[in-house]
């Protein structure tokens, strides 16, 4: 069994932004990534889906059988559930404004519950992004839901 424990398959289309230029500040690189993601927002999930398909093919080519994928859009969920790979797709939530962040958390939990009806060797989970991008209430409620 070969494991790739932390992928972002939907971000494969942004590989040209990786790694960040030598000496690049982290915040500037994140802003570049966010701006690039906004340029494809009008195309819906299609660019992400193409990146996911290419990522799944690359996983297979390298002999990976198990994956931990982080998905902000959900574009990797269906393809990974259908892929025959094992692992977990973590739906990611972030947000510093508490009301909006907690609403996103509720929506994401509902999606996870729906997708869990289709789980096989690929499961669904929740991940909260990072302390610099999430309100403390989001961490508390997200963690409480995961523990429950």
N, C-alpha and C positions, 0 to 999 in steps of 0.2 A: 504494500500500500504506500503510495506517495501522496503527501499532503501539501497543499498550498493553503496555508492557514489564514492569509489576509490578502484578499484580492478586492479590487474595485472594477469588476468586469465592465460596467457601463462607462467607465472613464477611459477605456482603451483608445477611443478616438482622440484623446488628448495626450497620447504618448509623446508627441513632439514637444510638449512642455516639460518633459521629464528627462533627466533630473533637472532641477532648476540650475541656472547658470552659476558657476563657481562664485561664492561670496554673496549670492543673492539673499536679501533679507526674506525670511519666511513669510512675513505679512505681504510683501510685494508679490511673491510667487502665488500665494493664495488668491490675492486680488486678480491676478492674471488668469488663474484657473476659473474663478467665478465669472469673470468677464467672458471668457471663452464659452462657458456653459450657457450664458445668456444669449450668445449669438446663435445657438441652435434651438433655443426654446420654441421658436415659431414652427419648427419642424416636428414638434411633438416628441414622442419617444423613439421614432425611427432611427436616428443616429445612435442612440444608446443601444437599441436592439441589435443593430449591426455590430457594434463593438462587443456586445455580450456574445453573440454567435461566434465571432472571431476568437474571443477569449476562451470559450468552451472548447473550440477546436484546438487552440494552443495548449490548453490543459491536457487534452487527450493525447496530443502529439508528444508531450513531455512525459507521459505516463502517469499523470496525476489521476488519482481515483477519488480523492476527498478534497473538498474546498470549503473555505470560510469566506463568503463574499459579503461585502458591505454595499448596500444599495440605498441610495438617496431617492431614486425615482421609482423603484420597484420593477424596472425593466428586466432585471435578471431573474426574477422569481419564476415565471412560467418556464422560460428556457431551461433553468436549472432543475426544476421539478421534473421536466421531461427528458433530461440529459442522461439519466442513468448513473450520474456521479452521486457520491454521498457527501454529506456535510451539512452546513447551515448557511442560509441566506439571512443576514441580519438587516432588517429595515432600519434605516438611520433617521433619527430625529434630532433637530437642533433648533435653536432660537433663544434670543436673549429677552424678548418681550414676553412676560409670563403668560398672558392670556392667549396669545397666538401660539406660543410653544406648547402649552397644555392642550390646546385644540388639536394641533398636529399630532400630539401624542395619542389622544383619543382616536383620531382617524387612523393612525398607524396600527394601534392595537386592534381595531376592528378589521383592518386588512389582514393582519397576522392571523386572527381567529378564523377568518374566511379561508385563507390559504392553508391553514393547518388541517382542514378537512381533506386536503390532497397530499399531505406529507407522505413520503415514502422513505427512501434512504437519504433524501434531502429534506431537511427540516427548516422551520422558520423561527427567527428570533428577533429581538429588539436590541438596538444599540443606541445609546445617547452619544452624540458626537464627541465633544471635548469641553473641559471647563471654560475655555476662552470663548466658546460659541453657544453656551447653554445657560439658561437661568437655573439657579439652584433648585427651584421647585420642580423643574423638568427632571433633574437628576433624582430628586427624592421620589417623585411619583413613578418615574420609569423604573427605578430600582425596586420599589415596592411591588409593582406589577410583575416584574421578573421573578421576584422571590415567591410571590403568591402563586 
